[in-house]
Amino acid sequence: MSASATPTQSPGRVRDDLAYVLPMAVFLVLTSIGVKWPDLFAASYVTKAILTAALLIALRRSYTTIRWNYWWLGAIMGVIGVVQWVGMEKLLLHVAPHYPHAEVQMYNPFDAIASPVWRWAFIAVRLGSASLVVPVMEELFWRDFAWRSVIAPVDFKLADVGELDWKAILVVSLIFACVHVQWVTALVWGLMIAGLLALTRSLGACIVMHAVTNFLLGVYVLKTGDWYFW
């Protein structure tokens, strides 16, 4: 734990906790709705993209100031990350036919949405959300709030962003993997971005890595039609 970090008062603590948790909670609830009722997938996705973005903007004063140093390293790691994600997942599916031991919902908007206008509007929202909204929301939650909470559970602000702690690296990466169906690949990717944070202490670099990986993964899916990855 950093000796330079200072404690926060309880009211701010609660408020800041909710600021980090609420966007993630809304995102996960609406994701589960889309999974349980496939006919609502597009509507739930657009709704969660709008609500999550609105919450991030409304609660922005409660978040840690994002440092963007080493953003270029984040971009490089993002490219490596999409190669790792696609390559590792394909390898796992080849050598372990029953992986990932859970049904992966494959939503193809070209089959599900008849109108070309609405279809491409949905694709634009999905690609934009995956590239801009999700990286900010998830990195604030996982690599800022959750990471620091593992180090300083009483008050996460007693720990610094990116403070080196092996327990935080492992715990956050494992929980991050658990919320992804493609969990083995997500675990390795999570350890990669954890290493980036520990090396640079730059939340901005992690957001860039996440954004580049998600954007390129979306481009890959649109190019190949391999909806398993989206």
Secondary structure, DSSP 8 states (H G I E B T S, - for coil): --TT-----HHHHHHHHHHHHHHHHHHHHHHHHHHH-GGGHHHHHHHHHHHHHHHHHHTGGGS-----TTHHHHHHHHHHHHHHHHHHHHHHHHH-TTTTSS------HHHH---HHHHHHHHHHHHHIIIIIHHHHHHIIIIIIIHHHHH-SS-GGGS-TT---HHHHHHHHHHHHHTSSSHHHHHHHHHHHHHHHHHH--HHHHHHHHHHHHHHHHHHHHHH--GGG-
